[in-house]
Amino acid sequence: MIRQLYRVLGPEGSRPLNRLLVLQCGAAVLQGVAFALLVPVLRDLLGPDPDTVWPWLTAFVTCALAHAVLQGAAIGGGFTVGSRLSRVLHRRMADHALRLPLGWFTAGRTAEFSRLAGQNVIQVMSTPAHLLRPFISSLLTPATLVIATFFFDVRTALVLLVCAPVLFAVQAASSAVMRRLDLGRDAAIGESADRVLEYARNQPVLRAFGRTAEGYGALDDALVAEARADRRLIARGLPGLVSFSFATRLVFALLLALGVSWRLDGSLDVPTLLALLVLLVRLIDSVSSAAEAGAGLRIARNTLDRLGAVLDEPPFPQPAEPKKPRDGSVEFTGVGFRYDGGGEPGGEPGGGAAARPVLNDVTFRLPERSMTALVGPSGAGKTTVAGLVARFRDATEGTVRIGGVDVREITADDLAAHVSLVFQDVYLFDGTIEENVRIAAPDASPGELAEAAALSGLDRVIEELPEGWATEVGEGGARLSGGQRQRVSIARALLKDAPILVLDEATAALDQENEALFAEAVRTLADRKTLLVIAHRLSTVVHADQILVWDAREISATHAAPYRPILNPSPPPHPPITPPPDPRPGGRRDHRTRHPRNPGGGGRHVRLLLGTADAGPRLATGGGPVMTPHPPPANPLNRPQREGTAR
């Protein structure tokens, strides 16, 4: 356990721990010496000449006082080192989190990281004060007593040396079994905690579907698994604990029988026998305390192992000779990617398929100061592309370049300065709206802040809120609506003013009016930024300079020109679609079967055909030419196949 402590503390936290260990080891040795001095004290007091006890008694008192001083210093130092240990661990975890790849932070790992930084660090914090001292005393004090026994009776010391490996083997076997059981129980407790948190957070969904009376299956299963782990711990762990306690008492009984036999044959006097028995009682008591502290030591060791595993995670490799991008262009060349089993947040595949490819030989280029739309079905790898641009992960194959430079040759700070992202899932920190927006640029001027708010539509939200920019958003932005949180996130990305802006379903939570305003802002931004827009809505992508149609982990089609409907003043050659008659008695009229403002067929009409079997997505006009992109993509907007009439 001490080795794990040194590993998680690192060099900066090792020096206070070294001083504490010296104090605790000195106190444990002095305690053993004090117990050993009881043998000559009792032997002289019970012998024929009690006056000879004074030198031994003086040594005993001196040793006891020295032990008290060191023990007091060790107890105080334990609390001091514990508090320092908490600060060092939190700082090391925070520093290491900054060096980890962003793709490492999946939902499960984030929850585990939160538990480690919270309750597990508190458990480790109590180790120096409450666990380390008893652990050291249970080792050094018995060892000191065994050595001292050689000065009083060699036979007793030899018996103790023979019995020591037996006791150690029993304790090691018991600890190994209990450690495995503790790990299983810790996993069950962690799963139960996750399910309880999930149950509390998703009450609206559970109540909407009536899952309150019968319960939540995942939570019920987790609680049952935790109860089984508790029962298994008791059933399988109790024999080990009892066996060690039985072994220590068996050793004491053996020594007691041998001492009586030696007294009967005259090789051991009564005062020495009584003094040795007192010494053996203290020895057995010290050994037994190791078993009593075993549970806490195992928990601390398991926690330290988990902390060490996180701190040992390899950081994202940084370039030895960094380069700076020369412009804001983005280029993918033969890029392939597959997950390592962790999956990707945001709905991308990979949760359980470690070797499943997500991207396959992807090649495209985003010119500087242009707008590129990325469309395709859910799970095709679009969010993975956005993550590779920001280097959340590294490509398995091929190269991702920004400004002609491989992203692996760009420092993390330079890459962060060049790329700004807006994701569909928005997280806001507990603070004001202004504080959340200014995270992107703390030194931004009021004019820059106002411009970002105007482009994102956040200015309208500010006008509606009584406290304006000073409105508290709550944890995770809970006090704002989904659309309001989305606009704060967009304003934050715009305020950063990076040359590359990635929008991953950034308008999913916006209403039509604000989406139209933001679409206009995006068109304006395309004149000064490189935009990568991932969307399913037609209104978001029709003004893109190029459209990349994603399908089956690769690009199936590319449009090199704006994708706009063609208007023709001629009427549509086909009548409006008539839905099937209503089966209910009397039927009903559907406003979609007629055109009130133009029953005769005049005016300007556009027929929009999406995802037809022969030509993929296309826009057609009545009587006019059909614009079929070459090569024809397959349903870029991921909408159901339909044919309708738009005016």
VOGU-3710 file (C-alpha; in Angstrom, 3 decimals, decimal comma):
1> mirqlyrvlg> 0,000/0,000/0,000  2,851/2,389/0,773  4,223/1,796/-2,719  0,836/2,789/-4,230  0,845/5,917/-2,067  4,200/6,980/-3,470  3,010/6,285/-7,001  -0,110/8,459/-6,825  1,590/11,238/-4,858  4,447/11,722/-7,261
11> pegsrplnrl> 7,700/13,502/-6,366  6,074/16,638/-4,933  4,019/14,747/-2,357  6,663/12,217/-1,355  8,741/14,431/0,950  6,041/14,976/3,644  5,206/11,280/3,478  8,855/10,394/4,088  8,926/12,483/7,289  5,673/10,926/8,465
21> lvlqcgaavl> 6,967/7,399/7,877  10,113/8,144/9,897  7,997/9,356/12,832  5,616/6,407/12,676  8,398/3,833/12,324  10,276/5,373/15,259  7,131/5,313/17,406  6,438/1,656/16,511  10,002/0,559/17,342  9,989/2,454/20,657
31> qgvafallvp> 6,690/0,820/21,515  8,236/-2,607/20,937  11,297/-1,712/23,040  9,045/-0,465/25,848  7,098/-3,711/25,825  10,341/-5,691/25,810  11,643/-3,780/28,847  8,665/-5,082/30,800  10,374/-8,485/30,954  13,386/-7,408/33,088
41> vlrdllgpdp> 11,191/-5,040/35,116  8,743/-7,812/36,048  11,506/-10,361/36,520  13,341/-8,159/39,026  10,142/-7,089/40,802  9,075/-10,713/41,240  12,602/-11,946/41,966  14,458/-12,165/45,247  16,022/-8,683/44,946  13,410/-6,048/43,823
51> dtvwpwltaf> 15,839/-3,162/44,365  17,605/-4,053/41,123  14,541/-2,975/39,127  15,378/0,766/39,119  17,711/0,866/36,136  15,264/-1,178/34,052  12,347/0,898/35,267  14,153/4,119/34,363  14,845/2,801/30,879  11,204/1,712/30,518
61> vtcalahavl> 9,861/5,137/31,551  12,302/6,940/29,249  11,374/4,738/26,336  7,645/5,159/27,034  7,978/8,965/27,133  9,948/9,006/23,895  7,285/6,817/22,299  4,543/9,193/23,477  6,347/12,187/21,958  6,908/10,486/18,604
71> qgaaigggft> 3,412/9,034/18,584  1,879/12,470/19,175  3,985/13,976/16,400  3,057/11,091/14,091  -0,682/11,510/14,769  -0,541/15,246/14,084  1,638/14,696/11,050  -0,821/12,114/9,744  -3,628/14,661/9,573  -1,304/17,248/8,034
81> vgsrlsrvlh> -0,074/14,834/5,382  -3,653/13,697/4,751  -4,809/17,220/3,921  -1,732/17,770/1,754  -2,377/14,443/0,086  -5,868/15,621/-0,890  -4,512/18,812/-2,452  -1,743/16,991/-4,316  -4,102/14,335/-5,681  -6,670/16,873/-6,858
91> rrmadhalrl> -3,955/18,923/-8,543  -2,367/15,873/-10,171  -5,725/14,617/-11,427  -6,629/18,038/-12,830  -3,233/18,434/-14,509  -3,403/14,930/-15,940  -6,940/15,485/-17,213  -5,643/18,409/-19,267  -3,128/16,106/-20,953  -5,550/13,272/-21,710
101> plgwftagrt> -7,174/13,078/-25,142  -10,722/14,413/-25,115  -11,935/11,150/-26,599  -10,907/9,428/-23,367  -13,704/11,165/-21,467  -16,609/8,863/-22,237  -19,659/8,933/-19,980  -18,470/5,955/-17,928  -14,942/7,255/-17,513  -16,184/10,713/-16,593
111> aefsrlagqn> -18,394/9,235/-13,869  -15,483/7,147/-12,561  -13,211/10,202/-12,628  -15,801/12,140/-10,637  -16,012/9,403/-7,994  -12,235/9,205/-7,734  -11,877/12,971/-7,334  -14,648/13,026/-4,730  -15,241/10,245/-2,251  -12,182/8,169/-3,200
121> viqvmstpah> -9,741/11,014/-2,604  -11,395/11,558/0,792  -10,810/7,884/1,596  -7,163/8,162/0,611  -6,892/11,375/2,634  -7,664/9,416/5,825  -5,001/6,792/5,099  -1,953/8,536/6,687  -3,789/9,401/9,909  -6,020/6,371/10,485
131> llrpfissll> -4,605/3,431/8,524  -0,892/3,927/8,002  0,019/4,191/11,710  -1,779/0,961/12,790  -0,377/-0,817/9,732  3,229/0,132/10,547  2,779/-0,622/14,249  1,384/-4,077/13,483  4,570/-4,874/11,536  7,448/-3,190/13,370
141> tpatlviatf> 6,279/-3,644/16,963  6,008/-7,477/16,721  9,334/-7,600/14,831  10,988/-5,606/17,640  9,479/-7,929/20,273  10,725/-11,043/18,492  14,245/-9,612/18,344  14,080/-8,632/22,031  12,942/-12,139/22,984  16,339/-13,497/21,938
151> ffdvrtalvl> 17,857/-11,594/24,896  15,528/-13,253/27,406  14,826/-16,773/26,097  16,219/-18,101/22,811  13,820/-21,033/22,698  10,765/-18,745/22,783  12,280/-16,529/20,092  12,912/-19,520/17,814  9,329/-20,734/18,214  8,115/-17,270/17,257
161> lvcapvlfav> 10,359/-17,262/14,171  8,944/-20,616/13,077  5,344/-19,513/13,621  5,743/-16,119/11,927  5,717/-17,476/8,315  2,602/-19,509/9,107  0,776/-16,457/10,396  1,965/-14,442/7,394  0,731/-17,096/4,941  -2,690/-17,263/6,598
171> qaassavmrr> -2,983/-13,467/6,564  -1,850/-13,238/2,919  -4,358/-15,874/1,783  -7,167/-14,203/3,710  -6,262/-10,772/2,316  -6,139/-12,075/-1,269  -9,632/-13,546/-0,996  -11,015/-10,438/0,678  -9,386/-8,151/-1,908  -11,074/-9,973/-4,782
181> ldlgrdaaig> -14,380/-9,793/-2,970  -13,865/-6,104/-2,201  -13,209/-5,351/-5,866  -16,431/-7,090/-6,864  -18,368/-5,281/-4,166  -16,852/-1,915/-5,148  -17,922/-2,507/-8,748  -21,449/-3,393/-7,626  -21,643/-0,303/-5,396  -20,424/1,913/-8,258
191> esadrvleya> -23,020/0,446/-10,614  -25,773/0,999/-8,035  -24,677/4,602/-7,540  -24,781/5,192/-11,312  -28,245/3,685/-11,612  -29,587/5,700/-8,655  -28,239/8,885/-10,250  -29,718/7,874/-13,595  -33,039/7,126/-11,931  -33,111/10,542/-10,270
201> rnqpvlrafg> -32,087/12,465/-13,387  -34,591/10,768/-15,665  -37,687/11,056/-13,516  -39,619/12,972/-16,230  -39,117/10,124/-18,705  -39,883/7,396/-16,175  -43,043/9,115/-14,959  -44,185/9,836/-18,487  -44,162/6,096/-19,189  -45,537/5,054/-15,816
211> rtaegygald> -42,360/3,459/-14,466  -42,871/4,658/-10,900  -44,993/1,944/-9,316  -43,255/-1,077/-10,820  -39,801/0,432/-10,496  -36,887/0,841/-12,852  -35,460/-2,460/-14,009  -31,833/-1,352/-14,310  -31,863/0,107/-10,787  -33,561/-2,982/-9,349
221> dalvaearad> -30,997/-5,267/-10,976  -28,113/-3,116/-9,686  -29,443/-3,167/-6,124  -29,925/-6,937/-6,269  -26,359/-7,340/-7,551  -25,062/-5,173/-4,702  -26,928/-7,263/-2,125  -25,484/-10,449/-3,631  -21,988/-8,964/-3,496  -22,478/-8,143/0,203
231> rrliarglpg> -23,638/-11,660/0,969  -20,762/-13,128/-1,011  -18,295/-10,940/0,894  -19,624/-12,162/4,235  -19,909/-15,819/3,253  -16,491/-16,162/1,632  -14,542/-13,600/3,631  -15,547/-14,633/7,141  -13,616/-17,961/7,111  -10,395/-16,126/6,253
241> lvsfsfatrl> -10,802/-13,622/9,065  -11,658/-16,362/11,568  -8,721/-18,513/10,433  -6,168/-15,765/11,139  -7,639/-15,041/14,547  -7,608/-18,768/15,315  -3,986/-19,092/14,147  -2,751/-16,301/16,433  -4,455/-17,809/19,448  -3,100/-21,215/18,547
251> vfalllalgv> 0,442/-19,774/18,559  -0,161/-18,240/21,992  -1,497/-21,542/23,321  1,572/-23,352/21,961  3,963/-20,910/23,625  2,019/-21,102/26,876  2,261/-24,920/26,883  5,969/-24,812/26,079  6,611/-22,236/28,816  4,838/-24,378/31,416
261> swrldgsldv> 6,785/-27,462/30,334  10,075/-25,533/30,558  9,114/-24,357/34,017  8,329/-27,894/35,126  11,701/-29,205/33,991  13,402/-26,292/35,824  14,919/-24,610/32,738  12,778/-21,465/33,158  12,084/-19,614/36,405  8,643/-18,295/37,357
271> ptllallvll> 9,378/-14,519/37,131  10,808/-14,906/33,623  7,858/-17,100/32,551  5,332/-14,534/33,771  7,237/-11,684/32,105  7,413/-13,613/28,804  3,692/-14,319/28,935  2,998/-10,592/29,322  5,294/-9,953/26,369  3,549/-12,632/24,285
281> vrlidsvssa> 0,144/-11,107/25,035  1,344/-7,735/23,744  2,862/-9,475/20,718  -0,345/-11,321/19,822  -2,351/-8,143/20,368  -0,115/-6,235/17,935  -0,346/-8,998/15,331  -4,138/-9,151/15,675  -4,408/-5,425/15,016  -3,052/-6,072/11,509
291> aeagaglria> -6,094/-8,220/10,745  -8,442/-5,626/12,208  -6,934/-2,930/9,976  -7,028/-5,257/6,987  -10,426/-4,123/5,686  -9,459/-0,471/5,668  -6,089/-1,272/4,119  -7,702/-3,285/1,310  -10,189/-0,523/0,539  -7,403/2,047/0,526
301> rntldrlgav> -5,263/-0,151/-1,704  -8,109/-0,700/-4,176  -8,753/3,044/-4,273  -5,068/3,790/-4,761  -4,942/1,263/-7,601  -7,842/2,985/-9,362  -6,253/6,392/-8,866  -2,958/5,057/-10,137  -4,645/3,551/-13,196  -6,072/6,959/-14,138
311> ldeppfpqpa> -2,805/8,773/-13,486  -0,958/6,145/-15,546  -3,186/6,715/-18,584  -0,867/7,814/-21,391  -1,277/11,504/-22,206  -2,003/12,689/-25,694  1,311/12,713/-27,579  2,659/16,195/-28,190  4,941/17,100/-31,110  8,664/17,246/-30,459
321> epkkprdgsv> 9,053/19,966/-33,100  5,686/21,761/-33,316  4,555/23,595/-36,431  1,991/26,333/-36,943  -0,821/26,139/-39,534  -0,370/28,568/-42,402  -4,126/29,116/-43,007  -7,588/27,901/-42,017  -8,035/25,086/-44,523  -8,800/21,510/-43,430
331> eftgvgfryd> -7,788/18,409/-45,356  -8,501/14,707/-44,808  -6,287/12,309/-46,761  -7,102/8,593/-46,684  -8,391/8,881/-43,130  -9,583/5,741/-41,418  -10,670/5,415/-37,828  -11,830/2,715/-35,479  -12,540/2,963/-31,768  -10,605/1,190/-29,053
341> gggepggepg> -13,803/-0,042/-27,403  -14,844/3,103/-25,550  -17,288/4,375/-28,142  -17,941/7,959/-28,953  -20,200/10,331/-27,114  -22,946/11,800/-29,118  -24,457/8,792/-30,749  -21,588/7,567/-32,865  -20,923/3,852/-33,047  -18,287/1,908/-31,287
351> ggaaarpvln> -19,693/1,242/-27,831  -18,882/-2,441/-27,751  -17,147/-3,159/-31,038  -13,479/-2,547/-30,447  -12,398/-3,254/-34,040  -15,390/-1,863/-35,919  -14,288/0,799/-38,439  -16,107/4,126/-38,230  -14,322/5,916/-41,095  -12,847/4,242/-44,142
361> dvtfrlpers> -10,440/5,947/-46,590  -12,013/9,397/-46,223  -10,527/12,147/-48,385  -11,848/15,690/-48,755  -10,741/19,291/-48,391  -12,374/22,296/-46,747  -11,038/25,430/-48,431  -10,272/28,429/-46,295  -13,176/30,863/-45,843  -15,794/28,462/-47,183
371> mtalvgpsga> -18,806/26,573/-45,909  -18,982/22,794/-46,167  -22,033/20,804/-45,142  -21,722/17,235/-43,931  -24,958/15,274/-44,249  -25,875/11,645/-43,856  -27,690/9,166/-41,633  -27,160/9,046/-37,889  -24,227/6,914/-36,844  -22,378/7,334/-40,146
381> gkttvaglva> -19,364/8,968/-38,481  -20,072/12,681/-38,883  -19,387/13,573/-35,241  -16,222/11,484/-35,427  -15,033/13,684/-38,295  -15,615/16,782/-36,146  -13,682/15,185/-33,301  -10,745/14,363/-35,565  -10,569/17,987/-36,746  -10,244/19,112/-33,119
391> rfrdategtv> -7,986/16,124/-32,385  -10,210/14,623/-29,726  -8,669/11,424/-31,037  -6,014/10,601/-33,592  -6,880/8,989/-36,904  -6,113/5,271/-37,110  -5,048/5,659/-40,747  -4,290/8,580/-43,001  -3,682/12,214/-42,119  -5,768/15,157/-40,914
401> riggvdvrei> -4,209/18,514/-41,767  -5,037/22,069/-40,751  -3,382/24,777/-42,752  -1,224/22,155/-44,485  0,145/20,834/-41,162  -0,629/17,438/-39,659  -2,693/18,018/-36,508  -0,282/15,719/-34,666  2,452/18,283/-35,302  0,424/21,171/-33,839
411> taddlaahvs> 0,572/21,955/-30,124  -2,599/21,679/-28,087  -2,712/25,445/-27,503  -2,315/26,285/-31,200  -4,911/23,700/-32,182  -7,383/25,070/-29,627  -6,784/28,576/-30,977  -7,591/27,459/-34,537  -10,709/25,325/-33,965  -13,984/26,219/-32,281
421> lvfqdvylfd> -16,810/23,714/-31,898  -20,514/23,751/-31,127  -22,104/20,407/-30,335  -25,730/19,419/-30,056  -25,315/18,458/-26,405  -24,549/21,691/-24,560  -23,064/22,009/-21,090  -23,045/25,312/-19,232  -21,130/25,972/-16,033  -22,895/27,131/-12,902
431> gtieenvria> -22,618/30,910/-13,244  -24,056/33,776/-15,251  -24,691/33,838/-18,986  -21,878/36,332/-19,448  -19,425/34,179/-17,509  -20,295/31,165/-19,676  -19,852/33,107/-22,906  -16,616/34,760/-21,767  -15,019/31,356/-21,153  -14,045/31,500/-24,830
441> apdaspgela> -12,350/34,911/-24,470  -12,157/36,351/-20,943  -10,640/39,605/-22,200  -13,216/40,230/-24,935  -14,560/43,758/-25,160  -18,265/44,578/-24,664  -18,542/45,218/-28,405  -17,178/41,772/-29,266  -19,519/40,213/-26,739  -22,501/42,059/-28,248
451> eaaalsgldr> -21,513/40,998/-31,779  -21,322/37,316/-30,788  -24,714/37,607/-29,083  -26,260/39,218/-32,169  -24,912/36,586/-34,560  -26,110/33,709/-32,375  -29,502/35,203/-31,477  -28,497/35,346/-27,821  -29,257/39,077/-27,719  -32,973/38,277/-27,915
461> vieelpegwa> -32,658/35,921/-24,963  -30,814/38,596/-22,969  -33,575/41,132/-23,683  -36,260/38,723/-22,438  -34,512/37,832/-19,177  -34,992/40,278/-16,267  -31,345/40,067/-15,181  -29,939/40,026/-18,698  -26,309/38,989/-18,907  -26,221/38,473/-15,117
471> tevgeggarl> -28,817/35,668/-15,258  -27,679/32,588/-13,368  -27,892/29,493/-15,588  -27,673/26,875/-12,818  -25,669/23,657/-12,904  -25,419/22,429/-16,471  -27,622/25,343/-17,590  -30,685/23,820/-15,914  -32,403/27,207/-15,544  -32,406/27,836/-19,289
481> sggqrqrvsi> -34,361/26,129/-22,014  -32,674/23,901/-24,575  -32,779/26,608/-27,228  -31,390/29,222/-24,845  -28,526/26,937/-23,845  -27,803/26,287/-27,521  -27,570/30,005/-28,266  -25,212/30,538/-25,319  -23,033/27,749/-26,705  -23,069/29,258/-30,204
491> arallkdapi> -22,215/32,718/-28,850  -19,356/31,195/-26,868  -17,929/29,581/-30,001  -18,308/32,774/-32,031  -16,627/34,892/-29,356  -13,579/32,642/-29,544  -13,107/33,878/-33,127  -11,151/30,840/-34,284  -10,495/30,547/-38,027  -12,224/27,138/-38,162
501> lvldeataal> -15,756/26,687/-36,816  -17,367/23,242/-36,540  -21,138/23,157/-36,008  -22,460/19,708/-35,107  -26,273/19,947/-35,170  -25,871/23,366/-33,588  -29,415/24,435/-34,544  -31,188/21,280/-33,377  -32,702/23,035/-30,335  -33,573/26,308/-32,102
511> dqenealfae> -36,990/27,285/-33,352  -37,504/28,145/-37,026  -37,173/31,880/-36,565  -33,887/31,699/-34,669  -32,624/28,975/-36,979  -33,220/31,260/-39,946  -31,388/34,101/-38,213  -28,467/31,844/-37,387  -28,379/30,445/-40,941  -27,991/34,000/-42,198
521> avrtladrkt> -25,193/34,574/-39,680  -23,476/31,391/-40,836  -23,540/32,603/-44,422  -21,911/35,825/-43,246  -19,259/33,939/-41,258  -18,334/31,843/-44,308  -16,651/34,924/-45,768  -14,068/34,977/-42,965  -14,022/31,458/-41,463  -13,771/27,857/-42,555
531> llviahrlst> -17,125/26,325/-41,616  -17,934/22,627/-41,261  -21,672/22,250/-40,705  -23,148/18,890/-39,697  -26,909/18,986/-40,063  -30,029/17,139/-41,129  -32,128/20,203/-41,941  -32,279/21,425/-45,528  -32,371/25,093/-44,498  -29,006/24,736/-42,810
541> vvhadqilvw> -27,100/23,276/-45,756  -28,649/24,727/-48,928  -26,198/27,648/-48,990  -23,065/25,571/-48,470  -20,214/25,901/-50,953  -19,922/22,125/-50,999  -21,925/19,268/-49,555  -20,340/15,994/-48,483  -22,847/13,157/-48,454  -21,894/10,577/-45,857
551> dareisatha> -22,951/6,958/-46,068  -21,516/3,683/-44,753  -18,462/5,310/-43,139  -17,311/7,056/-46,312  -18,214/9,881/-48,685  -20,738/8,694/-51,262  -21,119/12,000/-53,156  -19,741/15,530/-53,263  -21,491/18,654/-54,481  -19,143/21,409/-55,536
561> apyrpilnps> -21,799/24,119/-55,886  -24,576/25,561/-53,729  -27,489/23,181/-53,406  -30,550/25,339/-54,107  -34,010/24,644/-55,518  -34,691/25,761/-59,071  -37,771/27,929/-59,473  -39,866/27,704/-62,609  -42,906/29,892/-63,205  -44,754/27,068/-64,996
571> ppphppitpp> -47,358/25,078/-63,073  -46,629/21,556/-61,863  -47,566/18,936/-64,452  -49,077/16,622/-61,882  -52,035/17,276/-59,625  -51,475/17,645/-55,903  -51,151/14,475/-53,904  -54,476/13,205/-52,647  -54,286/11,173/-49,434  -56,377/8,015/-49,061
581> pdprpggrrd> -59,978/8,540/-47,929  -60,641/8,683/-44,213  -62,040/5,325/-43,058  -64,214/7,025/-40,456  -67,912/7,597/-41,317  -68,296/10,755/-43,318  -64,540/11,092/-43,834  -62,933/14,483/-43,555  -61,349/17,049/-45,834  -57,597/17,477/-45,768
591> hrtrhprnpg> -56,253/20,928/-46,507  -53,305/19,294/-48,228  -55,486/18,070/-51,157  -56,093/21,505/-52,600  -54,462/24,846/-53,145  -56,807/27,554/-51,898  -54,773/30,419/-53,275  -54,144/28,828/-56,657  -56,695/26,181/-57,528  -56,087/26,662/-61,213
601> gggrhvrlll> -52,419/25,817/-61,109  -50,780/29,167/-61,847  -47,853/30,711/-60,012  -44,408/29,466/-59,029  -44,063/25,888/-57,823  -41,207/23,658/-56,796  -41,441/19,916/-56,340  -38,972/18,537/-53,817  -38,129/14,867/-54,161  -35,974/13,358/-51,461
611> gtadagprla> -34,400/9,940/-51,566  -36,102/8,394/-54,584  -34,811/5,026/-55,598  -33,442/6,004/-58,995  -31,760/9,359/-58,481  -31,218/9,983/-54,799  -31,934/13,535/-53,589  -32,898/15,962/-56,301  -34,916/19,077/-56,853  -37,288/19,095/-59,797
621> tgggpvmtph> -39,557/21,717/-61,308  -42,762/21,298/-63,183  -42,064/21,070/-66,862  -38,468/22,188/-66,403  -35,122/20,433/-66,152  -34,183/18,194/-63,238  -31,016/19,110/-61,274  -29,385/15,808/-60,452  -26,030/16,158/-58,640  -23,256/14,108/-60,161
631> pppanplnrp> -22,653/11,503/-58,903  -26,133/11,110/-57,392  -25,949/10,773/-53,600  -28,239/8,666/-51,493  -30,644/10,679/-49,341  -28,232/13,249/-47,811  -30,792/14,682/-45,424  -31,800/11,368/-43,895  -35,501/12,151/-44,360  -38,309/9,717/-45,263
641> qregtar> -38,986/9,323/-48,962  -41,775/11,599/-50,061  -42,938/13,810/-52,890  -44,787/17,033/-52,194  -45,626/20,436/-53,523  -44,038/23,566/-52,120  -45,018/27,106/-52,865
//
